[in-house]
Amino acid sequence: MKNYDAIIIGAGNGGLSCAAHLAKAGKSVLLLEKNNVPGGAASSFVRGRFEFEPSLHEISDIGTEEDPRHVRQMFEKLGADVEFALDPWTYRAVSIDPKCKYDVSMPATWDAFEAKLIEVVPDCKDSIYKLVKDAQIALHDLDRLKDNKMSKVELLLKHNTFLKFATHTVDEILEMYNIPKKAQYILTTYWPYIGEPTNIQMAIYLFLILDLYIPFGAAIPKHTSHQLSMALDKVIRVDGGEIYYNSKVERIIVRDGKAIGVISNGKEYYGKHIVSNVNPNYVFGKMIDANCVDEKYKKLCNAREMSVSFFSIYLGLNKTAKELGIKDYTVFLQNKADPSEQYEDSFGLGGDGYSIFNCRNVIVPECTPKGTCELYITSSTYSDKWKDIEPKDYKKTKLEIAERMISMYENAFGITIKPYIEEISVATPVTFARYLGTPNGTPYGYRTPSWDSVLPRNVAMHDEQIIPNLHFVGATTEQGDGYEPAYRTGERAARDIIKNLGDAK
């Protein structure tokens, strides 16, 4: 029986990345995926004549062809053919809060971003320059730490700026630098991409996200994120890897304390390393014998709280974006300007707190049939209240929320869209849970409070490998949520496995 160098469970972003990097290195790889297509959330679906993007607003760390950043470099190195389109704006932020109203479009590049913020809030001029300068120092130190170019002792003794950003919340840092409230609210618009409000999230994480997006603007794959997944699928196959779809892994085989294989569709497969893109709570609760899991790690899993899920609306409209008056790719609409208040309002079924509106046609006009456009509407929910909705009330409830959110968009921007809806699809946390198989349907993995944010996770990363030869990738690991972080975790796991295989020879 064939013994693979690595078996990867789940063709999400992290699993695809890991499999592609291993196959490119000449390792024997088997990728098993329960669905009939790759990508997890990085996929697409068709309704009528529209192909919808289920999850990706935009992807970070792309850069240009002339000045590529990490993700573009990764795809090029792997030989994955993906076309990206760049938006020259980061986001449009609109607050309809009577206490602090604004409507501002923030450009790409740090210089233009800072200039626009100062134009809108002149009092922040000196403080914002100092804040951004120090944040970039802290991010440089973070890169050196992740690349093992700086010891933890050196970090503690010589890098006070990094420690300040890594150990204080966003709110604390912004107050420390005397950033005016209005500027704070505009600067922290991206907090939903992290999933933690600014009074909980460590400042280093927010500025990491900003620095991944702002220098070049937001990017999207021209043919939806399904293009990303299919490009990696092709790399894996071309480089000798095997992929089986419709192949859910039921069990991970552990013998003598080590992960040695998996069971899928009743068949056993064996590998020197097992890589899971599946949530650890599910892995240790359903896929591994309880006596194989250290009690300490069970407590750690139970201490970690599941992150945010989403309520999303996908609209196919039989008018063009220009005809409807839609001019922006990404708009954050905030009923309340304060992120903490947005967060507090996000514990219902969805449709409250904040809403994000995306129109891909603004960047890629030809992404829908001629004379049409798509509009995506997304809001978050941190609760599990959908479990209380009776099946007979499910459709009615989600359509009522969708109607309210569409009306809110029309009223806020003076744009009429209801008469032009040709296709509509509504996804709730139940939808995401059914497809992704994650608790509460979260695509974000675990929440990232101070004790379990990106920095502590990176420091403790290898200590958490409690079963030898079992690796985790994706949103639940050291990088947190997002497409770009998931690709990095797959790359990291592949690097660790290649080193281990080399050492074993």
Kinemage of the C-alpha trace (Angstrom):
@kinemage 1
@onewidth
@group {chain A} dominant
@subgroup {mainchain}
@vectorlist {calphas} color= white
{ca met a 1} P 0.000 0.000 0.000
{ca lys a 2} L 1.265 3.466 -0.934
{ca asn a 3} L 2.564 5.569 1.943
{ca tyr a 4} L 2.324 9.238 1.006
{ca asp a 5} L 4.722 11.887 2.246
{ca ala a 6} L 1.648 13.903 3.259
{ca ile a 7} L -2.126 13.523 3.313
{ca ile a 8} L -4.047 16.787 3.406
{ca ile a 9} L -7.572 16.862 4.810
{ca gly a 10} L -9.657 19.573 3.201
{ca ala a 11} L -9.110 21.633 0.049
{ca gly a 12} L -9.602 25.007 1.695
{ca asn a 13} L -7.049 27.748 1.095
{ca gly a 14} L -4.584 26.396 3.651
{ca gly a 15} L -4.893 22.791 2.438
{ca leu a 16} L -4.514 23.749 -1.223
{ca ser a 17} L -1.479 25.885 -0.460
{ca cys a 18} L 0.197 23.138 1.566
{ca ala a 19} L -0.486 20.484 -1.058
{ca ala a 20} L 0.745 22.721 -3.883
{ca his a 21} L 3.989 23.595 -2.098
{ca leu a 22} L 4.659 19.946 -1.238
{ca ala a 23} L 3.896 18.727 -4.746
{ca lys a 24} L 6.110 21.446 -6.221
{ca ala a 25} L 8.915 20.168 -3.953
{ca gly a 26} L 8.491 16.685 -5.402
{ca lys a 27} L 6.760 15.123 -2.404
{ca ser a 28} L 4.014 12.541 -2.784
{ca val a 29} L 0.736 14.199 -1.802
{ca leu a 30} L -2.875 13.097 -1.405
{ca leu a 31} L -5.536 15.792 -0.928
{ca leu a 32} L -8.996 14.649 0.250
{ca glu a 33} L -11.984 17.020 0.073
{ca lys a 34} L -15.571 16.328 1.161
{ca asn a 35} L -17.154 18.650 -1.420
{ca asn a 36} L -17.147 18.196 -5.184
{ca val a 37} L -15.068 21.331 -5.819
{ca pro a 38} L -11.958 22.801 -4.165
{ca gly a 39} L -11.602 25.972 -2.154
{ca gly a 40} L -13.996 25.832 0.768
{ca ala a 41} L -15.105 29.474 0.932
{ca ala a 42} L -12.860 30.239 -2.054
{ca ser a 43} L -15.339 29.057 -4.617
{ca ser a 44} L -18.304 30.327 -6.670
{ca phe a 45} L -21.871 29.327 -7.400
{ca val a 46} L -24.265 29.951 -10.276
{ca arg a 47} L -27.822 31.264 -10.151
{ca gly a 48} L -29.419 31.815 -13.528
{ca arg a 49} L -26.960 33.688 -15.720
{ca phe a 50} L -24.882 34.993 -12.766
{ca glu a 51} L -21.805 33.447 -11.153
{ca phe a 52} L -21.539 34.669 -7.579
{ca glu a 53} L -18.497 35.011 -5.321
{ca pro a 54} L -19.522 33.528 -1.936
{ca ser a 55} L -16.961 35.011 0.416
{ca leu a 56} L -14.100 37.088 -0.947
{ca his a 57} L -14.433 40.851 -0.684
{ca glu a 58} L -10.850 41.421 -1.662
{ca ile a 59} L -7.517 39.731 -1.150
{ca ser a 60} L -4.503 41.364 0.437
{ca asp a 61} L -0.750 41.276 -0.111
{ca ile a 62} L -0.983 41.049 -3.913
{ca gly a 63} L 0.925 44.068 -5.222
{ca thr a 64} L 1.407 44.706 -8.922
{ca glu a 65} L 3.088 42.649 -11.647
{ca glu a 66} L 6.009 45.076 -11.478
{ca asp a 67} L 6.139 45.088 -7.681
{ca pro a 68} L 4.604 41.793 -6.509
{ca arg a 69} L 3.934 41.100 -2.856
{ca his a 70} L 3.815 37.757 -1.109
{ca val a 71} L 0.617 36.168 -2.452
{ca arg a 72} L 1.307 37.114 -6.083
{ca gln a 73} L 4.898 35.886 -5.652
{ca met a 74} L 3.603 32.625 -4.182
{ca phe a 75} L 1.237 31.977 -7.089
{ca glu a 76} L 3.953 32.832 -9.605
{ca lys a 77} L 6.486 30.578 -7.870
{ca leu a 78} L 4.032 27.688 -7.866
{ca gly a 79} L 3.129 28.291 -11.504
{ca ala a 80} L -0.519 29.019 -10.673
{ca asp a 81} L -2.126 31.166 -13.358
{ca val a 82} L -4.362 33.815 -11.767
{ca glu a 83} L -5.381 37.223 -13.072
{ca phe a 84} L -5.822 39.911 -10.438
{ca ala a 85} L -7.576 43.273 -10.730
{ca leu a 86} L -6.637 46.135 -8.411
{ca asp a 87} L -8.934 48.789 -6.964
{ca pro a 88} L -7.183 52.176 -6.529
{ca trp a 89} L -9.234 52.653 -3.346
{ca thr a 90} L -9.117 50.757 -0.089
{ca tyr a 91} L -12.706 51.401 0.973
{ca arg a 92} L -15.502 53.914 1.211
{ca ala a 93} L -16.686 54.367 4.802
{ca val a 94} L -20.123 55.841 5.430
{ca ser a 95} L -21.432 56.528 8.925
{ca ile a 96} L -25.081 57.504 9.326
{ca asp a 97} L -24.617 57.850 13.090
{ca pro a 98} L -26.100 61.232 14.195
{ca lys a 99} L -23.251 61.516 16.723
{ca cys a 100} L -20.541 61.250 14.040
{ca lys a 101} L -21.529 61.317 10.385
{ca tyr a 102} L -19.052 60.973 7.521
{ca asp a 103} L -18.780 59.695 3.965
{ca val a 104} L -15.174 59.260 2.900
{ca ser a 105} L -13.375 57.242 0.207
{ca met a 106} L -9.884 56.213 1.282
{ca pro a 107} L -7.265 55.898 -1.480
{ca ala a 108} L -4.464 53.399 -1.813
{ca thr a 109} L -0.803 54.144 -0.888
{ca trp a 110} L 0.042 55.287 2.616
{ca asp a 111} L 0.809 58.867 1.564
{ca ala a 112} L -2.576 59.308 -0.133
{ca phe a 113} L -4.364 57.518 2.708
{ca glu a 114} L -2.807 59.795 5.338
{ca ala a 115} L -3.491 62.901 3.233
{ca lys a 116} L -7.174 62.001 2.881
{ca leu a 117} L -7.543 61.323 6.594
{ca ile a 118} L -5.952 64.693 7.392
{ca glu a 119} L -8.259 66.397 4.867
{ca val a 120} L -11.309 64.956 6.632
{ca val a 121} L -9.949 65.385 10.173
{ca pro a 122} L -7.339 68.189 10.085
{ca asp a 123} L -6.610 67.881 13.820
{ca cys a 124} L -5.028 64.461 13.311
{ca lys a 125} L -2.151 65.665 11.115
{ca asp a 126} L 0.811 65.372 13.487
{ca ser a 127} L -0.530 62.394 15.418
{ca ile a 128} L -1.324 60.268 12.358
{ca tyr a 129} L 2.152 60.723 10.892
{ca lys a 130} L 3.742 59.571 14.155
{ca leu a 131} L 1.311 56.651 14.511
{ca val a 132} L 1.898 55.279 11.009
{ca lys a 133} L 5.669 55.669 11.302
{ca asp a 134} L 5.773 53.720 14.572
{ca ala a 135} L 3.329 51.101 13.296
{ca gln a 136} L 5.601 50.389 10.343
{ca ile a 137} L 8.574 49.983 12.698
{ca ala a 138} L 6.539 47.465 14.707
{ca leu a 139} L 5.524 45.578 11.555
{ca his a 140} L 9.155 45.386 10.417
{ca asp a 141} L 10.051 43.802 13.747
{ca leu a 142} L 7.136 41.371 13.404
{ca asp a 143} L 8.468 40.230 10.023
{ca arg a 144} L 11.916 39.661 11.500
{ca leu a 145} L 10.414 37.692 14.375
{ca lys a 146} L 8.359 35.457 12.060
{ca asp a 147} L 11.403 34.863 9.833
{ca asn a 148} L 13.492 33.879 12.894
{ca lys a 149} L 15.820 36.824 12.294
{ca met a 150} L 15.330 38.123 15.816
{ca ser a 151} L 15.370 36.247 19.107
{ca lys a 152} L 12.639 36.649 21.715
{ca val a 153} L 15.263 38.019 24.145
{ca glu a 154} L 16.353 40.693 21.647
{ca leu a 155} L 12.709 41.508 21.055
{ca leu a 156} L 12.049 42.056 24.759
{ca leu a 157} L 15.193 44.096 25.387
{ca lys a 158} L 15.472 46.319 22.307
{ca his a 159} L 12.137 46.674 20.556
{ca asn a 160} L 9.808 48.738 22.707
{ca thr a 161} L 7.758 50.029 19.775
{ca phe a 162} L 6.879 46.513 18.666
{ca leu a 163} L 5.980 45.476 22.204
{ca lys a 164} L 3.775 48.539 22.588
{ca phe a 165} L 1.723 47.656 19.494
{ca ala a 166} L 1.698 43.936 20.296
{ca thr a 167} L 0.487 44.298 23.893
{ca his a 168} L -2.048 47.145 23.648
{ca thr a 169} L -5.453 47.175 22.028
{ca val a 170} L -6.238 49.296 19.002
{ca asp a 171} L -8.247 51.719 21.148
{ca glu a 172} L -5.424 52.039 23.664
{ca ile a 173} L -2.851 52.787 20.952
{ca leu a 174} L -5.065 55.333 19.191
{ca glu a 175} L -5.690 57.139 22.467
{ca met a 176} L -1.985 56.940 23.311
{ca tyr a 177} L -1.195 58.776 20.043
{ca asn a 178} L -4.015 61.314 20.570
{ca ile a 179} L -5.872 60.378 17.400
{ca pro a 180} L -9.238 62.252 17.281
{ca lys a 181} L -12.312 60.028 17.532
{ca lys a 182} L -13.564 60.653 13.998
{ca ala a 183} L -10.151 59.755 12.587
{ca gln a 184} L -10.123 56.649 14.816
{ca tyr a 185} L -13.426 55.462 13.411
{ca ile a 186} L -12.339 55.950 9.786
{ca leu a 187} L -8.925 54.364 10.385
{ca thr a 188} L -10.456 51.252 11.989
{ca thr a 189} L -13.055 50.578 9.273
{ca tyr a 190} L -11.398 47.241 8.462
{ca trp a 191} L -11.983 45.833 11.957
{ca pro a 192} L -14.646 43.369 10.644
{ca tyr a 193} L -11.977 41.730 8.474
{ca ile a 194} L -10.295 40.718 11.728
{ca gly a 195} L -13.445 39.801 13.619
{ca glu a 196} L -12.503 41.514 16.889
{ca pro a 197} L -13.645 44.999 17.924
{ca thr a 198} L -11.015 47.637 18.524
{ca asn a 199} L -11.311 47.510 22.319
{ca ile a 200} L -10.250 43.829 22.235
{ca gln a 201} L -7.992 43.452 19.196
{ca met a 202} L -4.250 43.986 19.589
{ca ala a 203} L -3.065 47.015 17.589
{ca ile a 204} L -0.326 45.125 15.738
{ca tyr a 205} L -2.965 42.997 14.000
{ca leu a 206} L -5.022 45.926 12.688
{ca phe a 207} L -1.951 47.683 11.306
{ca leu a 208} L -0.785 44.435 9.744
{ca ile a 209} L -4.119 44.243 7.888
{ca leu a 210} L -3.889 47.899 6.853
{ca asp a 211} L -0.347 47.464 5.584
{ca leu a 212} L -1.402 44.466 3.501
{ca tyr a 213} L -4.143 46.443 1.759
{ca ile a 214} L -3.217 50.129 1.651
{ca pro a 215} L 0.086 50.206 -0.312
{ca phe a 216} L -1.463 48.854 -3.540
{ca gly a 217} L -5.206 48.926 -2.963
{ca ala a 218} L -7.649 46.051 -2.755
{ca ala a 219} L -7.311 43.172 -5.215
{ca ile a 220} L -9.721 40.552 -6.507
{ca pro a 221} L -9.219 37.586 -8.839
{ca lys a 222} L -10.882 38.491 -12.144
{ca his a 223} L -12.795 35.216 -12.283
{ca thr a 224} L -13.867 34.904 -8.610
{ca ser a 225} L -11.912 33.115 -5.906
{ca his a 226} L -12.813 29.833 -7.632
{ca gln a 227} L -10.012 30.792 -10.043
{ca leu a 228} L -7.570 30.788 -7.116
{ca ser a 229} L -8.643 27.318 -6.040
{ca met a 230} L -8.675 25.799 -9.520
{ca ala a 231} L -5.228 27.244 -10.253
{ca leu a 232} L -3.829 25.488 -7.165
{ca asp a 233} L -5.722 22.301 -8.017
{ca lys a 234} L -3.972 22.316 -11.406
{ca val a 235} L -0.535 22.900 -9.829
{ca ile a 236} L -1.010 19.949 -7.485
{ca arg a 237} L -2.019 17.596 -10.310
{ca val a 238} L 0.643 18.766 -12.771
{ca asp a 239} L 3.314 18.263 -10.105
{ca gly a 240} L 2.196 14.705 -9.377
{ca gly a 241} L -0.187 15.162 -6.471
{ca glu a 242} L -3.469 13.278 -6.164
{ca ile a 243} L -6.831 14.898 -5.332
{ca tyr a 244} L -10.012 13.024 -4.459
{ca tyr a 245} L -13.220 15.038 -4.217
{ca asn a 246} L -16.456 13.819 -2.593
{ca ser a 247} L -14.082 12.187 -0.101
{ca lys a 248} L -14.840 13.217 3.453
{ca val a 249} L -12.280 12.060 6.002
{ca glu a 250} L -14.093 10.339 8.865
{ca arg a 251} L -11.131 9.386 11.032
{ca ile a 252} L -7.469 10.162 11.568
{ca ile a 253} L -5.490 7.027 12.371
{ca val a 254} L -3.182 7.426 15.389
{ca arg a 255} L -0.827 4.646 16.420
{ca asp a 256} L 1.856 4.733 19.088
{ca gly a 257} L 0.945 8.370 19.671
{ca lys a 258} L 1.598 9.459 16.057
{ca ala a 259} L -0.742 10.369 13.207
{ca ile a 260} L -0.117 7.847 10.431
{ca gly a 261} L -3.164 7.907 8.161
{ca val a 262} L -6.837 8.632 7.569
{ca ile a 263} L -10.065 6.810 6.738
{ca ser a 264} L -12.211 8.231 3.919
{ca asn a 265} L -15.254 6.555 2.356
{ca gly a 266} L -14.358 3.443 4.326
{ca lys a 267} L -10.849 3.201 2.836
{ca glu a 268} L -7.568 3.623 4.707
{ca tyr a 269} L -4.795 5.896 3.402
{ca tyr a 270} L -1.387 6.149 5.044
{ca gly a 271} L 1.059 9.050 5.163
{ca lys a 272} L 4.179 10.212 6.988
{ca his a 273} L 2.446 13.496 7.780
{ca ile a 274} L -1.227 14.419 8.105
{ca val a 275} L -2.324 18.013 7.499
{ca ser a 276} L -5.767 19.178 8.589
{ca asn a 277} L -7.634 22.165 7.170
{ca val a 278} L -10.520 21.123 9.438
{ca asn a 279} L -11.398 22.964 12.664
{ca pro a 280} L -9.410 21.406 15.567
{ca asn a 281} L -12.531 21.199 17.754
{ca tyr a 282} L -14.106 18.903 15.179
{ca val a 283} L -10.880 16.957 14.650
{ca phe a 284} L -10.326 16.233 18.333
{ca gly a 285} L -14.021 15.785 19.062
{ca lys a 286} L -15.008 13.571 16.120
{ca met a 287} L -12.000 12.324 14.156
{ca ile a 288} L -9.503 11.097 16.778
{ca asp a 289} L -9.963 8.748 19.724
{ca ala a 290} L -10.374 10.763 22.909
{ca asn a 291} L -7.550 8.918 24.698
{ca cys a 292} L -5.102 10.173 22.059
{ca val a 293} L -5.723 13.826 22.956
{ca asp a 294} L -3.901 15.441 25.860
{ca glu a 295} L -6.272 16.860 28.485
{ca lys a 296} L -4.405 20.170 28.426
{ca tyr a 297} L -5.122 20.611 24.740
{ca lys a 298} L -8.793 19.773 25.210
{ca lys a 299} L -8.954 22.632 27.704
{ca leu a 300} L -7.224 24.954 25.256
{ca cys a 301} L -9.728 24.097 22.508
{ca asn a 302} L -12.617 24.654 24.897
{ca ala a 303} L -11.154 27.985 26.029
{ca arg a 304} L -11.035 29.249 22.455
{ca glu a 305} L -14.244 30.889 21.322
{ca met a 306} L -15.542 30.524 17.783
{ca ser a 307} L -15.262 33.687 15.739
{ca val a 308} L -17.812 35.581 13.709
{ca ser a 309} L -20.162 34.196 11.089
{ca phe a 310} L -22.015 36.087 8.370
{ca phe a 311} L -25.349 36.889 6.800
{ca ser a 312} L -24.781 37.459 3.088
{ca ile a 313} L -27.001 38.473 0.181
{ca tyr a 314} L -26.059 37.880 -3.450
{ca leu a 315} L -27.965 39.968 -5.999
{ca gly a 316} L -27.939 39.648 -9.778
{ca leu a 317} L -29.327 42.904 -11.209
{ca asn a 318} L -30.541 43.456 -14.767
{ca lys a 319} L -29.090 46.960 -14.929
{ca thr a 320} L -25.436 47.994 -15.116
{ca ala a 321} L -23.663 49.498 -12.125
{ca lys a 322} L -23.399 52.779 -14.021
{ca glu a 323} L -27.136 52.819 -14.789
{ca leu a 324} L -27.928 52.196 -11.121
{ca gly a 325} L -25.460 54.798 -9.870
{ca ile a 326} L -23.128 52.323 -8.139
{ca lys a 327} L -19.615 53.808 -8.224
{ca asp a 328} L -17.699 51.996 -5.460
{ca tyr a 329} L -16.358 48.473 -5.217
{ca thr a 330} L -16.369 48.326 -1.391
{ca val a 331} L -18.579 50.388 0.899
{ca phe a 332} L -18.828 49.976 4.670
{ca leu a 333} L -22.170 51.325 5.901
{ca gln a 334} L -22.186 51.942 9.650
{ca asn a 335} L -25.302 52.664 11.685
{ca lys a 336} L -22.977 53.634 14.512
{ca ala a 337} L -19.522 55.079 14.025
{ca asp a 338} L -17.887 53.473 17.079
{ca pro a 339} L -16.567 49.938 16.240
{ca ser a 340} L -17.361 48.753 19.765
{ca glu a 341} L -20.995 49.739 19.299
{ca gln a 342} L -21.064 48.079 15.863
{ca tyr a 343} L -19.781 44.938 17.533
{ca glu a 344} L -22.387 45.063 20.317
{ca asp a 345} L -25.118 45.300 17.671
{ca ser a 346} L -23.800 42.199 15.892
{ca phe a 347} L -25.235 39.598 18.258
{ca gly a 348} L -28.523 39.090 16.450
{ca leu a 349} L -29.429 37.061 13.400
{ca gly a 350} L -27.608 39.467 11.065
{ca gly a 351} L -28.222 42.748 9.304
{ca asp a 352} L -27.206 44.967 12.218
{ca gly a 353} L -23.951 46.490 13.422
{ca tyr a 354} L -22.476 47.230 10.007
{ca ser a 355} L -22.978 46.158 6.406
{ca ile a 356} L -20.439 45.775 3.593
{ca phe a 357} L -21.526 46.314 -0.011
{ca asn a 358} L -19.431 45.030 -2.912
{ca cys a 359} L -19.954 45.451 -6.642
{ca arg a 360} L -17.338 43.501 -8.622
{ca asn a 361} L -18.382 45.216 -11.856
{ca val a 362} L -16.750 48.444 -10.676
{ca ile a 363} L -13.343 46.743 -11.003
{ca val a 364} L -14.149 44.013 -13.540
{ca pro a 365} L -17.004 45.366 -15.716
{ca glu a 366} L -17.252 42.184 -17.755
{ca cys a 367} L -17.731 39.856 -14.749
{ca thr a 368} L -21.491 39.610 -15.454
{ca pro a 369} L -23.522 39.390 -18.681
{ca lys a 370} L -23.884 42.578 -20.726
{ca gly a 371} L -26.378 45.022 -19.251
{ca thr a 372} L -26.177 43.532 -15.739
{ca cys a 373} L -24.212 43.755 -12.498
{ca glu a 374} L -23.850 41.961 -9.180
{ca leu a 375} L -24.179 43.405 -5.684
{ca tyr a 376} L -23.107 41.567 -2.533
{ca ile a 377} L -24.304 42.627 0.921
{ca thr a 378} L -22.618 41.210 4.027
{ca ser a 379} L -23.134 41.645 7.761
{ca ser a 380} L -21.790 39.741 10.749
{ca thr a 381} L -23.305 37.805 13.602
{ca tyr a 382} L -21.478 36.599 16.697
{ca ser a 383} L -24.427 34.654 18.095
{ca asp a 384} L -25.765 31.176 17.475
{ca lys a 385} L -29.368 32.402 17.431
{ca trp a 386} L -30.120 30.740 14.111
{ca lys a 387} L -30.414 27.453 15.999
{ca asp a 388} L -33.562 28.874 17.612
{ca ile a 389} L -35.275 29.491 14.258
{ca glu a 390} L -37.766 26.755 13.432
{ca pro a 391} L -37.290 25.133 10.011
{ca lys a 392} L -40.732 26.330 8.950
{ca asp a 393} L -39.691 29.930 9.701
{ca tyr a 394} L -36.182 29.784 8.220
{ca lys a 395} L -36.874 31.041 4.688
{ca lys a 396} L -39.301 33.735 5.839
{ca thr a 397} L -36.826 35.013 8.477
{ca lys a 398} L -33.838 35.251 6.173
{ca leu a 399} L -35.836 36.983 3.438
{ca glu a 400} L -37.182 39.525 5.918
{ca ile a 401} L -33.633 40.387 7.000
{ca ala a 402} L -32.517 40.570 3.367
{ca glu a 403} L -35.369 42.916 2.468
{ca arg a 404} L -34.464 45.181 5.391
{ca met a 405} L -30.781 45.298 4.404
{ca ile a 406} L -31.584 46.057 0.774
{ca ser a 407} L -33.904 48.870 1.879
{ca met a 408} L -31.181 50.255 4.130
{ca tyr a 409} L -28.817 50.386 1.149
{ca glu a 410} L -31.400 52.112 -1.033
{ca asn a 411} L -32.224 54.680 1.638
{ca ala a 412} L -28.590 55.430 2.527
{ca phe a 413} L -27.364 55.954 -1.035
{ca gly a 414} L -30.504 56.933 -2.925
{ca ile a 415} L -30.040 53.993 -5.297
{ca thr a 416} L -33.057 51.957 -6.375
{ca ile a 417} L -32.285 48.268 -6.889
{ca lys a 418} L -35.353 46.190 -5.880
{ca pro a 419} L -37.138 46.477 -9.253
{ca tyr a 420} L -34.006 45.240 -11.020
{ca ile a 421} L -33.337 42.081 -8.992
{ca glu a 422} L -33.176 39.155 -11.416
{ca glu a 423} L -31.516 36.665 -9.051
{ca ile a 424} L -31.207 36.635 -5.275
{ca ser a 425} L -29.524 34.134 -2.993
{ca val a 426} L -29.303 34.546 0.780
{ca ala a 427} L -26.735 32.767 2.981
{ca thr a 428} L -27.008 32.563 6.767
{ca pro a 429} L -24.628 30.998 9.300
{ca val a 430} L -26.627 27.804 8.726
{ca thr a 431} L -25.634 27.917 5.047
{ca phe a 432} L -21.954 28.384 5.857
{ca ala a 433} L -22.035 25.676 8.545
{ca arg a 434} L -23.556 23.191 6.089
{ca tyr a 435} L -20.930 23.865 3.433
{ca leu a 436} L -17.814 24.585 5.501
{ca gly a 437} L -18.574 22.181 8.350
{ca thr a 438} L -17.435 24.737 10.950
{ca pro a 439} L -19.117 25.522 14.297
{ca asn a 440} L -21.744 28.267 13.830
{ca gly a 441} L -20.628 28.461 10.201
{ca thr a 442} L -17.619 30.623 11.007
{ca pro a 443} L -15.071 30.964 8.203
{ca tyr a 444} L -12.799 32.847 10.633
{ca gly a 445} L -11.773 30.043 12.983
{ca tyr a 446} L -11.182 31.161 16.559
{ca arg a 447} L -11.494 34.615 18.017
{ca thr a 448} L -8.242 36.470 18.723
{ca pro a 449} L -8.333 38.139 22.157
{ca ser a 450} L -5.069 39.343 23.704
{ca trp a 451} L -4.107 35.955 25.175
{ca asp a 452} L -4.707 34.186 21.843
{ca ser a 453} L -3.858 36.810 19.246
{ca val a 454} L -1.415 36.423 16.368
{ca leu a 455} L 1.729 37.032 18.436
{ca pro a 456} L 1.096 34.426 21.202
{ca arg a 457} L -0.046 31.951 18.575
{ca asn a 458} L 3.164 32.372 16.602
{ca val a 459} L 5.270 31.977 19.741
{ca ala a 460} L 3.403 28.829 20.860
{ca met a 461} L 2.811 27.419 17.372
{ca his a 462} L 5.064 24.365 17.539
{ca asp a 463} L 4.225 23.684 21.205
{ca glu a 464} L 0.616 23.097 20.134
{ca gln a 465} L 1.513 20.212 17.838
{ca ile a 466} L 0.401 17.729 20.458
{ca ile a 467} L 0.184 14.693 18.147
{ca pro a 468} L 3.414 14.149 16.214
{ca asn a 469} L 3.066 14.388 12.424
{ca leu a 470} L -0.379 16.052 12.651
{ca his a 471} L -0.323 19.642 11.374
{ca phe a 472} L -3.068 22.258 11.175
{ca val a 473} L -3.511 24.960 8.545
{ca gly a 474} L -6.114 27.625 7.867
{ca ala a 475} L -7.969 30.222 9.923
{ca thr a 476} L -7.679 28.428 13.283
{ca thr a 477} L -3.875 28.584 13.302
{ca glu a 478} L -1.160 31.154 13.974
{ca gln a 479} L -2.026 33.647 11.212
{ca gly a 480} L -5.715 34.097 12.024
{ca asp a 481} L -8.437 34.530 9.444
{ca gly a 482} L -8.290 35.516 5.793
{ca tyr a 483} L -7.243 34.175 2.408
{ca glu a 484} L -3.681 35.481 2.524
{ca pro a 485} L -3.011 34.186 6.069
{ca ala a 486} L -4.406 30.762 5.113
{ca tyr a 487} L -2.032 30.518 2.149
{ca arg a 488} L 0.838 31.382 4.494
{ca thr a 489} L -0.104 28.629 6.966
{ca gly a 490} L -0.115 26.079 4.146
{ca glu a 491} L 3.284 27.292 3.027
{ca arg a 492} L 4.580 27.089 6.602
{ca ala a 493} L 3.278 23.545 7.133
{ca ala a 494} L 4.816 22.407 3.836
{ca arg a 495} L 8.157 23.916 4.844
{ca asp a 496} L 8.055 22.097 8.217
{ca ile a 497} L 7.178 18.787 6.557
{ca ile a 498} L 9.889 19.095 3.904
{ca lys a 499} L 12.451 19.797 6.628
{ca asn a 500} L 11.231 16.821 8.671
{ca leu a 501} L 11.330 14.486 5.664
{ca gly a 502} L 14.845 15.652 4.879
{ca asp a 503} L 16.003 15.145 8.472
{ca ala a 504} L 14.465 11.654 8.515
{ca lys a 505} L 16.575 10.446 5.608
